[in-house]
Amino acid sequence: MKTTSLSRRQFLTTTALAFPYVATRSWAKSPNDTVRHVSFGANGMAFADLNAISKVSNVEMVAAAEIDPARAVRFQKAFPKAKVYSDWRELLDKEAKNFDTANVSTPDHMHAPIGMSAMQLGKHVYGQKPLTHDVYESRRLAEYAAENKLVTQMGIQVHSSHAYREAVELVHQGAIGKVTEVHTWSNKKWGDSNQRPEREDAVPAGFNWDAWCGVAPKPDFIKGYYHPGQWRKRLDYGTGTFGDMGCHIYDPMYGAVGLTAPLSVRSEGAAPVPGAHSWNVNAKIHYVYPGTKYTAGKTINVTWYDGNQRPSADVQKRIGHKLPGQGSVLFGTKGHMIIPHVGKAILLPKEKYTDFKRPAIEAVNHWASFINATRGEGKTSAHFGYSGPLTEAILLGGIATRFPKQTLKWNAKKLAFSNHEKATTFVRRDYRKGWEVKGL
């Protein structure tokens, strides 16, 4: 069949019927068997992912989907035998029987549609952070992967570094006692308070603008406004600074404290500017989480800052150490910890830890652990069962920025804010007509 004449809904219905056995099977390949891999995206972070995966032993790069021919050149030079498709649906249609694993390294708004479609064909998925654009999508991907026993991994590669693995273990071993509060931040500014330009530019030759927009709205093409990279600032396509960096920086403290879904979230920063179609910057978001075995109280407060925002002078005075441009501070009953992004955890006060013996922790190859897990060798640590809830929590912060100075009470089971009906409408969006996705 030709995908060019196949609607999104027809495609997903057809493939689900054509391969009903694949999505429910659980298989492991021999270490000597070749794992056949495809990539959604062929440049930027996508190339970093697919290149790292290709270096794992016995991996064959089968194909890539890339909507911009100019950005496919690097992939074609590196993997001349692999095919390139301009529409990800065509890749799934024509290569469904020819690959085992995939990395989804596209703009945020297409993570869930492509990831779910690949998993419905029984494929193991490495999904870039944030796992999805919307909270509901993260829940569904995590549920589907678990139900169908698929190997998954989110692209927070620092999660597997020595620095982050050690930080988690230090808290778990009680190095700073029970955690009493957390502050975490990034100095990046993925936002824009300016109005969207009132113009329409010509779409570059060969550039598949319709496929790039995918499930999201399809506005007029504006050169340099969305693609490449600037989509991170746009409400419909990216997830702002928090979505971009939060999944990295939030990760070690999230795992260390053993956090789950928050009880409430409140933004103290500015809302997106009306008409700007973009996230704002300088966010300050307060979370209240249920306490865990690693916390001192029944609840634990976590505050996120980005752009020019930073922990207060009081927090910096209490920590007694210069703060990095990006990172986290964990206050504990026995001591405190700074987790720089990316760097070795700093235990404070220093004199207390002069002779402290740190745990023996080794780094793990984040990409290799994914491929090897599909062969039955070990497990991934940033699987969707972990990274899905992590992403959900972070995306709730984005919703909160739309309603400044309002405490939104979160009901994780119902995927709804118990006290704010309008905020709940941002938990799950409607996909563009013709791009509906089975299971989402």
C-alpha positions as CSV (number, residue, x, y, z in Angstrom):
1,M,0.0,0.0,0.0
2,K,1.1,3.6,-0.5
3,T,1.1,5.7,2.6
4,T,0.7,8.9,0.7
5,S,-2.9,8.0,0.1
6,L,-3.4,6.5,3.6
7,S,-5.0,8.6,6.3
8,R,-3.5,8.6,9.8
9,R,-6.5,6.7,11.2
10,Q,-6.5,4.2,8.4
11,F,-2.8,3.6,8.8
12,L,-3.0,2.8,12.5
13,T,-6.1,0.6,12.1
14,T,-4.5,-1.3,9.3
15,T,-1.2,-1.9,11.0
16,A,-2.9,-3.0,14.2
17,L,-4.9,-5.5,12.3
18,A,-2.0,-6.7,10.2
19,F,0.3,-7.4,13.1
20,P,-2.0,-8.3,16.0
21,Y,0.4,-10.9,17.4
22,V,3.4,-8.6,17.7
23,A,2.2,-6.2,20.3
24,T,1.5,-8.8,22.8
25,R,4.6,-11.0,22.4
26,S,7.5,-10.9,24.8
27,W,10.8,-11.9,23.2
28,A,14.5,-11.7,23.9
29,K,17.2,-12.1,21.3
30,S,20.5,-13.9,21.7
31,P,23.5,-11.7,22.4
32,N,24.8,-12.9,19.0
33,D,21.6,-12.0,17.1
34,T,21.4,-8.7,15.2
35,V,19.1,-6.1,16.6
36,R,17.5,-4.1,13.7
37,H,17.0,-0.5,14.5
38,V,15.2,2.5,13.1
39,S,15.3,6.2,14.1
40,F,12.6,8.8,14.0
41,G,14.7,11.9,13.4
42,A,18.1,11.9,11.7
43,N,20.0,14.9,13.0
44,G,20.7,16.8,16.3
45,M,19.7,14.7,19.3
46,A,18.3,12.0,17.1
47,F,21.7,11.5,15.5
48,A,23.4,11.4,18.9
49,D,20.9,8.7,19.9
50,L,21.0,6.6,16.8
51,N,24.8,6.9,16.5
52,A,25.3,5.7,20.1
53,I,22.9,2.8,19.6
54,S,24.6,1.8,16.3
55,K,27.9,1.4,18.3
56,V,26.4,-1.3,20.5
57,S,27.5,-4.7,19.2
58,N,25.3,-6.4,16.6
59,V,23.0,-3.5,15.8
60,E,22.0,-2.8,12.2
61,M,20.6,0.6,11.3
62,V,17.7,-0.1,9.0
63,A,16.1,3.3,8.3
64,A,15.3,6.8,9.6
65,A,12.3,9.1,9.2
66,E,13.3,12.7,8.7
67,I,11.0,15.4,7.4
68,D,13.8,17.8,6.4
69,P,16.1,16.5,3.6
70,A,18.8,18.9,4.6
71,R,19.0,17.3,8.0
72,A,19.1,13.8,6.6
73,V,22.4,14.2,4.8
74,R,24.5,13.4,7.9
75,F,22.6,10.2,8.5
76,Q,22.9,9.1,4.9
77,K,26.7,9.6,5.0
78,A,27.0,7.6,8.2
79,F,24.6,4.8,7.2
80,P,24.6,4.6,3.4
81,K,22.7,1.3,3.3
82,A,19.9,2.6,5.5
83,K,16.7,4.0,4.0
84,V,15.3,7.5,4.6
85,Y,11.6,8.3,4.7
86,S,10.1,11.8,4.9
87,D,7.0,10.5,6.7
88,W,7.3,8.4,9.8
89,R,4.0,6.6,8.9
90,E,5.6,5.4,5.7
91,L,8.5,4.0,7.5
92,L,6.3,2.0,9.9
93,D,4.2,0.8,7.0
94,K,7.0,-0.4,4.8
95,E,9.5,-1.5,7.4
96,A,7.2,-3.0,10.0
97,K,8.6,-6.5,9.6
98,N,12.2,-5.3,9.2
99,F,13.1,-3.8,12.6
100,D,13.0,-4.6,16.3
101,T,13.8,-1.4,18.1
102,A,13.4,2.4,17.5
103,N,14.5,5.7,19.0
104,V,11.9,8.5,18.9
105,S,14.0,11.7,18.9
106,T,11.7,14.2,17.3
107,P,10.2,17.5,18.6
108,D,8.2,16.9,21.8
109,H,4.7,17.0,20.3
110,M,5.4,13.8,18.2
111,H,7.0,11.7,20.9
112,A,3.8,10.0,22.0
113,P,2.1,9.4,18.6
114,I,5.3,7.8,17.1
115,G,6.2,5.9,20.3
116,M,2.7,4.5,20.7
117,S,2.5,3.5,17.0
118,A,5.8,1.7,17.2
119,M,4.9,-0.1,20.4
120,Q,1.6,-1.2,18.8
121,L,3.8,-3.1,16.3
122,G,5.5,-4.8,19.2
123,K,8.7,-2.7,18.9
124,H,10.9,-1.7,21.8
125,V,11.2,2.0,22.1
126,Y,13.9,4.5,23.3
127,G,12.0,7.8,23.7
128,Q,13.7,11.1,24.0
129,K,12.9,13.4,27.0
130,P,10.4,14.6,27.8
131,L,8.6,11.3,27.2
132,T,5.6,13.1,25.8
133,H,4.1,16.6,25.3
134,D,1.1,16.0,27.5
135,V,0.4,14.3,30.8
136,Y,-2.2,11.8,29.5
137,E,0.2,10.7,26.8
138,S,2.9,9.8,29.4
139,R,0.4,7.7,31.4
140,R,-0.7,5.8,28.3
141,L,2.8,5.0,27.0
142,A,3.8,3.7,30.4
143,E,0.7,1.6,30.7
144,Y,1.0,0.2,27.2
145,A,4.7,-0.7,27.6
146,A,4.0,-2.5,30.9
147,E,0.9,-4.3,29.6
148,N,2.8,-5.6,26.5
149,K,6.1,-6.3,28.3
150,L,8.1,-4.1,25.9
151,V,11.6,-2.8,26.7
152,T,11.7,1.0,27.0
153,Q,14.1,3.7,28.0
154,M,13.8,7.5,28.1
155,G,16.7,9.6,26.7
156,I,17.9,11.0,30.0
157,Q,21.4,9.6,29.5
158,V,22.8,11.4,32.5
159,H,20.6,9.2,34.6
160,S,23.1,6.4,33.9
161,S,26.2,8.5,34.6
162,H,28.4,7.9,37.7
163,A,27.5,11.3,39.1
164,Y,23.7,10.8,39.1
165,R,23.8,7.2,40.1
166,E,26.0,8.0,43.0
167,A,23.8,10.9,44.2
168,V,20.8,8.6,44.3
169,E,22.7,6.0,46.2
170,L,24.0,8.5,48.7
171,V,20.5,9.5,49.7
172,H,19.3,5.9,49.8
173,Q,22.2,5.0,52.1
174,G,21.3,7.9,54.5
175,A,24.3,10.1,53.9
176,I,22.3,13.3,54.6
177,G,19.7,11.6,56.7
178,K,16.0,12.1,55.9
179,V,15.3,14.7,53.2
180,T,13.4,17.8,54.4
181,E,13.1,20.0,51.3
182,V,14.4,20.2,47.7
183,H,15.2,23.0,45.3
184,T,16.1,22.4,41.7
185,W,16.7,24.8,38.8
186,S,18.1,25.5,35.3
187,N,19.4,28.8,33.9
188,K,18.1,28.0,30.4
189,K,15.3,30.2,28.8
190,W,13.2,28.2,26.4
191,G,10.4,30.7,26.2
192,D,9.3,33.8,24.3
193,S,7.1,36.7,25.3
194,N,6.9,38.2,21.8
195,Q,3.9,37.8,19.5
196,R,4.1,35.3,16.7
197,P,5.2,37.1,13.5
198,E,2.4,37.9,11.1
199,R,3.8,36.4,8.0
200,E,4.0,33.2,6.0
201,D,7.2,32.0,4.4
202,A,7.7,29.5,1.6
203,V,8.2,25.9,2.8
204,P,11.7,24.8,1.8
205,A,11.8,22.3,-1.1
206,G,11.3,18.7,0.1
207,F,10.4,19.8,3.6
208,N,7.4,17.9,4.9
209,W,5.7,20.6,6.9
210,D,2.4,18.7,7.3
211,A,4.3,15.7,8.8
212,W,6.3,17.9,11.0
213,C,3.2,19.4,12.5
214,G,1.7,16.0,12.8
215,V,-0.9,15.7,15.6
216,A,-0.5,19.4,16.6
217,P,-2.1,22.4,14.9
218,K,-0.7,23.3,11.4
219,P,0.0,27.1,11.3
220,D,1.6,29.0,8.5
221,F,5.2,28.1,8.0
222,I,7.6,30.8,9.4
223,K,11.3,30.3,8.7
224,G,13.3,29.8,11.8
225,Y,10.3,30.2,14.1
226,Y,9.6,26.5,14.7
227,H,12.2,24.4,12.9
228,P,14.9,23.6,13.8
229,G,15.2,23.9,17.6
230,Q,12.9,26.9,18.3
231,W,9.9,24.6,18.6
232,R,10.9,24.1,22.3
233,K,9.6,27.6,23.0
234,R,6.2,27.0,21.4
235,L,3.2,25.8,23.4
236,D,1.9,23.4,20.9
237,Y,5.2,21.7,20.0
238,G,7.6,22.0,22.9
239,T,7.4,22.0,26.7
240,G,9.6,25.0,27.6
241,T,12.6,25.0,29.8
242,F,11.1,22.7,32.4
243,G,10.2,20.0,29.8
244,D,13.6,20.3,28.2
245,M,15.9,20.4,31.2
246,G,13.6,19.3,34.0
247,C,13.7,15.6,32.9
248,H,17.5,15.7,33.3
249,I,17.8,17.9,36.4
250,Y,14.7,16.7,38.3
251,D,15.7,13.0,37.7
252,P,18.4,12.3,40.3
253,M,16.5,14.0,43.2
254,Y,13.2,12.4,42.0
255,G,14.8,8.9,42.2
256,A,16.8,9.7,45.3
257,V,13.8,10.8,47.3
258,G,11.6,8.1,45.8
259,L,8.9,10.6,44.6
260,T,5.6,9.6,43.0
261,A,2.8,11.9,41.8
262,P,2.5,15.3,43.5
263,L,-0.4,16.3,45.7
264,S,-0.4,19.9,44.4
265,V,1.5,22.3,42.2
266,R,1.6,26.1,42.2
267,S,3.3,28.5,39.8
268,E,4.6,31.8,41.2
269,G,5.9,33.0,37.8
270,A,4.3,34.6,34.8
271,A,1.8,32.9,32.5
272,P,2.4,32.5,28.8
273,V,1.8,35.9,27.1
274,P,-1.6,35.9,25.3
275,G,-1.1,35.7,21.6
276,A,2.6,34.7,21.9
277,H,1.9,31.0,21.4
278,S,5.0,30.4,23.5
279,W,6.0,29.4,27.0
280,N,7.2,32.1,29.3
281,V,10.5,32.2,31.1
282,N,11.7,32.7,34.7
283,A,9.4,30.1,36.2
284,K,9.1,29.3,39.9
285,I,6.9,26.2,40.6
286,H,6.1,24.8,44.0
287,Y,5.3,21.1,44.4
288,V,4.0,19.2,47.4
289,Y,4.7,15.5,47.2
290,P,3.6,12.7,49.5
291,G,6.4,11.8,51.9
292,T,8.5,8.6,51.3
293,K,10.8,6.5,53.4
294,Y,13.6,8.9,52.5
295,T,11.8,12.1,53.8
296,A,11.5,13.5,57.3
297,G,7.8,14.4,57.0
298,K,4.5,13.1,55.7
299,T,5.0,15.5,52.7
300,I,8.0,17.0,51.0
301,N,8.2,20.4,49.3
302,V,10.1,20.6,45.9
303,T,10.6,24.0,44.1
304,W,11.7,24.4,40.5
305,Y,13.2,27.6,39.1
306,D,14.4,28.4,35.6
307,G,15.8,31.4,33.6
308,N,16.7,34.2,36.0
309,Q,15.0,32.6,39.0
310,R,17.1,31.0,41.7
311,P,16.6,29.6,45.3
312,S,16.2,32.5,47.8
313,A,19.1,34.1,49.6
314,D,18.0,32.2,52.7
315,V,18.3,28.9,50.9
316,Q,21.7,29.8,49.6
317,K,22.8,31.0,53.0
318,R,21.7,27.7,54.6
319,I,23.5,25.6,52.1
320,G,26.7,27.6,52.6
321,H,28.1,26.9,49.1
322,K,28.0,28.5,45.7
323,L,25.2,27.1,43.5
324,P,25.9,25.8,40.0
325,G,24.1,27.2,36.9
326,Q,21.9,24.1,36.9
327,G,21.3,21.5,39.6
328,S,19.5,20.6,42.8
329,V,19.8,21.2,46.5
330,L,18.6,18.6,49.0
331,F,18.4,19.5,52.6
332,G,18.6,16.6,55.1
333,T,18.4,15.9,58.8
334,K,22.1,15.0,59.0
335,G,23.6,17.1,56.2
336,H,22.9,18.6,52.8
337,M,23.7,17.8,49.1
338,I,24.2,19.8,45.9
339,I,23.7,17.8,42.7
340,P,25.3,19.9,39.9
341,H,24.1,19.2,36.3
342,V,26.3,17.3,35.4
343,G,28.7,16.8,38.2
344,K,29.7,15.0,41.4
345,A,27.4,15.4,44.3
346,I,28.7,17.9,46.9
347,L,28.1,16.8,50.6
348,L,27.8,19.7,53.1
349,P,29.0,20.9,55.4
350,K,32.3,19.7,54.0
351,E,34.0,19.3,57.4
352,K,31.4,16.7,58.3
353,Y,32.2,14.5,55.3
354,T,36.0,14.8,55.3
355,D,36.5,11.1,55.9
356,F,33.2,10.0,54.4
357,K,33.5,6.9,52.1
358,R,31.3,7.2,49.0
359,P,29.5,4.2,47.7
360,A,31.1,2.2,44.9
361,I,29.0,3.1,41.8
362,E,29.8,2.6,38.2
363,A,28.4,4.4,35.1
364,V,26.2,2.5,32.7
365,N,25.9,2.9,29.0
366,H,22.4,4.3,28.7
367,W,21.9,3.2,25.1
368,A,23.6,-0.2,25.4
369,S,21.4,-1.1,28.4
370,F,18.4,-0.5,26.2
371,I,19.6,-2.7,23.4
372,N,20.9,-5.4,25.7
373,A,17.6,-5.5,27.6
374,T,15.8,-6.4,24.4
375,R,18.2,-9.4,24.2
376,G,17.2,-10.4,27.8
377,E,20.4,-9.0,29.3
378,G,19.6,-6.9,32.3
379,K,17.0,-4.1,32.6
380,T,16.7,-0.5,31.8
381,S,16.5,2.0,34.7
382,A,14.7,4.8,32.9
383,H,12.0,2.6,31.5
384,F,8.6,4.2,30.9
385,G,7.4,2.9,34.3
386,Y,9.9,5.3,35.9
387,S,10.2,8.0,33.3
388,G,6.5,8.2,32.6
389,P,5.6,9.4,36.2
390,L,8.7,11.6,36.2
391,T,7.5,13.3,33.0
392,E,3.9,13.6,34.2
393,A,5.2,15.5,37.3
394,I,7.2,17.9,35.2
395,L,4.5,18.5,32.7
396,L,2.1,19.4,35.5
397,G,4.4,22.3,36.2
398,G,3.9,23.5,32.7
399,I,0.1,23.4,33.2
400,A,0.5,25.4,36.5
401,T,2.3,28.2,34.7
402,R,-0.9,28.9,32.8
403,F,-2.7,29.6,36.1
404,P,-0.2,31.7,38.2
405,K,-0.8,32.0,42.0
406,Q,-3.3,29.2,42.0
407,T,-2.7,26.0,44.0
408,L,-3.8,23.1,41.7
409,K,-4.7,19.9,43.6
410,W,-3.7,16.9,41.6
411,N,-5.7,13.6,41.6
412,A,-3.2,11.2,39.9
413,K,-5.7,8.3,39.7
414,K,-8.3,10.4,37.8
415,L,-5.7,12.4,35.8
416,A,-7.5,15.5,36.9
417,F,-7.1,18.6,39.1
418,S,-9.8,18.2,41.8
419,N,-10.2,21.9,42.2
420,H,-9.7,23.3,38.7
421,E,-11.7,22.1,35.7
422,K,-10.1,24.4,33.2
423,A,-6.5,23.3,34.2
424,T,-7.6,19.7,33.6
425,T,-8.3,20.5,30.0
426,F,-4.6,20.8,29.4
427,V,-3.9,17.2,30.7
428,R,-5.0,15.8,27.4
429,R,-5.3,17.6,24.0
430,D,-7.2,16.7,20.9
431,Y,-5.1,15.6,17.9
432,R,-5.4,17.3,14.6
433,K,-8.1,15.8,12.3
434,G,-6.7,13.0,10.2
435,W,-3.8,12.4,12.7
436,E,-5.7,10.6,15.4
437,V,-3.7,7.8,17.1
438,K,-5.1,4.5,18.2
439,G,-4.6,4.1,22.0
440,L,-4.1,7.8,22.7
